[in-house]
Amino acid sequence: MDYSTDKISIIVPVYNVEPYIRRCLDSIVGQTYKNLEIIIINDGSTDNSGCICDDYAKKDTRVKVLHKNNGGLSSALNNGLNNISGDYIGFVDSDDWTEPYMFELLYNEAKKYNVPLCTATYFTNTGSNEIITDNKVIIPTGILSTKEILLHSIKRDSYTGFCGYVWNKLYSTDIVKESGVYFDENIRYAMDALFFTKFVLKSKCTGVYINKPVYHYFIRESSLSNKNPIENSKYAFAVYEAIADMLSENGYDDVSLWAKRFYCYFAGMYAEIAIYNKDGIKLNEMQNEIKRYLSEYKTTNEEHPERLEWIDSLLKARL
C-alpha cells in the first residue's frame, strides 16, 4: 500500500562536522522515500559545515537550514522539533549516515502495524571497520508493549540493536507533540536515553522492531562523548537516576533495576578512567557512586562472574 502522502521530518543537528556532513546529507537526500522534510540545525559551527548545508538547500527544496548560536546538542534538537511539519520524525547525527531505504522501511512497518514507533538495528562503524550491532535475544515480529520497549531500550546486553538511541527509530509527530517531550538542555551526554524514556512513558507507546541494519553509527575519536569522558559522569548519573526514578514511579520497578545497573556500570567505567589518570579524589567519588546501586548490579550480573570481579576490584582500588 502506498502511504507516501505522509511527510517524514528528519532532524540533523550540525556542529563542526565538515569532513562528514556531505556523506550524511547524501544518504538522506538519496532516500527511496521521497516525501521528506530535512531540517538541518547549524549550531554555531566555526568550520564550513554551515556553508555546505546551505549548498544542499539550494539544490533540494526539501532541505531547510536553520542557523543559530552554539547552544549544545539538546538545544539544536529542540530547535528542530519546534520547526517540523511532518507526520513522522527521524533523527540523524551529522557524522553518521543511513541506508537508502531506511525511512521507507521504518515508515512501512509503522503503518503496517499502526504504531507510533518503529525501530531497527544498525551498523557500528569505526574507521574501516563495520559490524552489525544486533541483539543477543531475538525480538519477535509484531507489536511491542510499552514495557517491552522500555526493557529493550535499557537492557543493553540482550538488546544492543534496539537501545535508547533516537537515531535508529521513527516516531509519530502527533505522539511527540501530545506528550510534550523535549531534550533536556541541561544534559550534554546520554540525552537520547532520557528523551526516549520520557516519550515512551508519557505516551504509553507501543511499537515494532525490524531486525535489519539501516543506520550507520560512526564512532570517531573527536566526538563530543569522547572529548572528556570523566566530565560526562555527572550527566550519565543524572540521566540514569532520572530514568530509574521515572520507571519506578510508573510501576516498572523490574525495568528500573536495569537502569540502576547501567548507573553502576558507568560509575565503574569512570573509576577505571580515574585510576588511569591517577586521580584518587575522583576514584573515591566513583567508588561511592558504585555503592549506590551495587546490589542491583550484582543481581543483574549473576551469570557474569567476571563482571562481579571487575566491580569488586574497582571498589578495592587505592591510589
C-alpha positions in Angstrom: 0.0 0.0 0.0 1.3 3.5 -0.8 1.3 5.8 2.2 3.7 8.3 0.6 1.4 11.3 1.2 2.7 11.3 4.7 5.7 13.5 5.3 8.7 12.5 7.3 10.7 15.3 9.0 14.3 14.4 9.5 16.3 16.5 12.1 20.0 16.8 11.6 22.0 18.7 14.3 25.3 20.0 12.9 28.4 21.3 14.7 31.8 21.4 13.1 31.5 18.2 11.0 32.9 19.4 7.7 34.7 16.1 6.9 31.5 14.1 7.4 28.4 16.2 6.6 28.3 15.5 2.9 28.3 11.8 3.4 25.4 12.2 5.9 23.3 14.5 3.8 23.9 12.5 0.6 22.4 9.5 2.4 19.3 11.4 3.4 18.5 13.2 0.2 19.0 9.9 -1.6 16.4 8.1 0.4 13.9 5.9 -1.5 11.1 7.5 0.5 10.9 10.9 -1.2 8.3 12.9 0.8 10.8 14.3 3.3 11.4 17.5 5.1 15.1 17.7 6.0 15.7 20.2 8.8 19.3 20.9 9.5 20.2 22.9 12.6 23.7 24.5 12.3 24.5 25.0 15.9 27.1 27.8 15.5 29.7 25.8 13.5 33.0 27.6 13.1 34.1 25.5 10.1 32.5 25.2 6.7 29.7 22.9 7.8 27.0 25.7 7.6 28.0 26.7 4.1 27.9 23.1 2.9 24.4 22.7 4.4 23.3 25.9 2.6 24.5 24.4 -0.7 22.3 21.4 -0.2 19.3 23.6 0.5 19.9 25.5 -2.8 19.9 22.2 -4.7 17.0 20.4 -2.9 13.8 22.2 -1.9 13.2 19.6 0.8 16.2 20.8 2.8 15.8 23.7 5.3 18.8 25.1 7.2 18.4 26.9 10.5 21.5 28.8 11.7 21.7 29.5 15.4 24.3 30.4 18.1 26.0 27.4 19.7 23.8 26.1 22.4 24.7 22.4 22.5 23.2 19.2 21.0 19.9 19.2 23.1 19.3 22.9 22.1 19.8 22.1 18.4 17.5 19.1 18.6 14.8 21.1 20.3 15.1 23.8 17.7 14.5 21.1 15.1 11.4 19.8 16.9 10.0 23.3 17.0 10.2 23.6 13.2 8.9 20.3 11.9 5.7 20.0 9.8 5.9 16.2 9.0 3.7 13.4 10.1 6.7 11.4 11.4 10.1 12.3 12.8 13.5 10.8 12.3 16.9 11.9 13.7 20.3 11.6 12.0 23.6 12.6 13.6 25.7 14.7 11.3 28.7 12.3 11.3 26.6 9.2 10.7 24.7 8.1 7.6 21.8 5.9 6.6 21.0 3.1 4.2 19.0 4.4 1.3 15.8 2.5 2.2 15.9 3.3 5.9 13.0 5.6 6.2 10.8 3.8 3.7 11.3 0.6 5.7 10.6 2.1 9.1 7.6 4.0 7.8 6.0 1.0 6.1 6.3 -1.1 9.2 4.9 1.6 11.4 1.9 1.9 9.1 1.5 -1.8 8.7 1.1 -2.3 12.5 -0.5 1.1 13.1 2.0 2.0 15.9 3.7 5.4 16.7 7.2 3.9 16.9 9.4 1.8 14.7 13.0 0.7 15.5 15.6 -1.2 13.5 19.1 -2.3 14.2 22.2 -0.5 13.0 25.8 -0.8 11.9 28.7 0.4 14.1 31.4 2.0 12.0 34.9 2.7 13.4 37.3 3.8 10.6 37.4 1.0 8.1 35.6 -1.5 10.3 31.9 -2.1 10.2 29.8 -4.5 12.3 26.1 -5.2 12.6 25.1 -4.3 16.1 22.4 -6.9 16.7 20.5 -8.3 19.7 21.6 -11.4 21.6 17.9 -12.1 22.4 15.5 -12.3 19.5 12.8 -9.6 19.5 9.7 -11.2 18.0 7.8 -9.8 15.0 4.7 -7.9 15.9 3.6 -5.2 18.2 5.7 -4.5 21.3 4.1 -3.3 24.5 5.2 -0.3 26.5 7.1 -2.4 29.0 8.8 -4.4 26.3 10.0 -1.2 24.6 11.3 0.2 27.9 13.1 -3.1 28.7 14.7 -3.4 25.2 16.0 0.2 25.5 17.7 -0.3 28.8 18.8 -4.0 28.9 21.6 -3.4 26.6 23.4 -6.8 26.9 20.4 -8.5 25.4 19.1 -5.8 23.1 22.1 -3.9 21.9 20.5 -3.4 18.5 17.5 -1.6 20.0 18.8 0.6 22.7 17.6 4.1 23.7 19.2 6.0 20.9 16.9 8.3 19.0 18.5 7.8 15.6 17.6 4.2 14.7 13.9 5.0 15.1 10.9 6.7 13.5 8.3 8.5 15.7 4.8 9.7 15.1 4.8 13.5 15.3 1.4 13.6 16.9 2.6 11.4 19.8 5.7 13.5 20.3 3.7 16.7 20.3 1.0 15.3 22.6 3.5 14.0 25.1 5.3 17.4 25.2 8.7 15.7 25.4 11.8 17.7 24.6 15.5 17.2 25.1 16.8 18.4 28.4 19.2 21.3 27.6 21.0 20.9 30.9 22.1 17.5 29.8 25.1 17.2 27.4 25.5 13.4 27.4 23.1 10.4 27.2 20.2 12.9 26.4 18.9 10.3 23.9 18.0 7.8 26.6 16.2 10.4 28.7 14.2 11.7 25.8 13.3 8.2 24.7 12.2 7.0 28.1 10.0 10.1 28.7 8.5 9.7 25.2 7.6 6.1 25.8 6.3 6.6 29.4 4.2 9.7 28.6 2.6 8.3 25.5 2.2 4.7 26.8 3.9 3.9 23.5 3.7 0.7 21.5 5.9 -0.1 18.6 7.6 -2.6 16.3 11.2 -3.7 15.7 12.9 -4.6 12.4 15.8 -7.0 12.6 17.7 -5.3 9.7 20.5 -2.7 10.0 19.5 0.6 8.4 21.7 3.2 10.1 25.5 3.7 10.3 26.7 4.9 13.8 30.1 6.3 13.3 32.5 6.4 16.3 35.3 9.0 15.9 38.0 10.0 18.4 37.0 13.7 18.4 33.3 13.1 19.0 31.6 15.0 21.9 31.3 11.9 24.1 35.0 11.2 23.8 36.4 14.6 24.4 36.5 14.5 28.2 34.7 11.3 29.3 35.2 11.8 33.1 33.4 15.1 32.8 30.4 13.3 31.3 30.0 11.4 34.5 27.6 13.9 36.1 25.4 13.8 33.1 25.3 10.0 32.9 24.5 9.7 36.6 21.7 12.4 36.3 20.2 10.7 33.3 20.1 7.1 34.6 19.0 8.1 38.1 16.1 10.1 36.4 15.3 7.1 34.2 15.3 4.7 37.2 13.0 7.0 39.2 10.6 7.5 36.3 10.3 3.8 35.7 9.6 3.1 39.3 7.1 5.9 39.6 5.2 4.4 36.6 5.1 0.9 38.0 8.1 -0.6 36.2 10.4 -1.5 39.1 11.6 -4.6 37.4 12.8 -2.4 34.4 14.2 0.3 36.8 16.5 -2.4 38.1 18.4 -2.4 34.7 18.7 1.4 34.7 20.4 1.2 38.2 22.7 -1.5 36.8 23.7 0.9 34.0 24.3 3.6 36.5 26.7 1.3 38.4 28.4 0.3 35.2 29.0 3.9 34.3 30.5 4.5 37.8 32.8 1.6 37.2 33.9 2.8 33.8 34.7 6.3 35.2 36.5 4.7 38.1 38.8 3.0 35.6 39.5 6.4 34.0 40.3 7.9 37.4 42.7 5.1 38.0 44.3 5.6 34.6 44.6 9.4 35.4 46.0 8.6 38.9 43.2 10.8 40.3 42.5 9.5 43.8 39.8 12.0 44.6 37.8 11.1 41.5 38.3 7.4 42.2 36.8 7.8 45.7 33.8 9.7 44.2 33.2 6.9 41.7 33.6 4.2 44.3 30.8 5.9 46.3 28.7 6.0 43.1 29.3 2.3 42.5 28.0 1.5 46.1 24.7 3.3 45.4 23.4 0.6 43.1 25.9 -2.2 43.8 23.2 -4.6 44.9 21.3 -4.1 41.6 24.5 -4.5 39.6 25.2 -7.8 41.4 21.6 -9.1 41.0 21.6 -8.4 37.2 25.1 -9.9 36.6 24.7 -13.2 38.5 25.6 -15.0 35.2 28.7 -12.9 34.7 31.2 -13.6 37.5 33.9 -11.7 35.5 31.9 -8.5 35.9 31.4 -9.0 39.6 35.2 -9.5 39.9 35.7 -6.3 37.9 33.4 -4.2 40.0 34.9 -5.6 43.2 38.4 -4.8 42.0 37.4 -1.2 41.4 36.0 -0.9 44.9 39.2 -2.2 46.4 41.5 0.0 44.3 43.6 2.6 46.1 45.8 5.4 44.8 
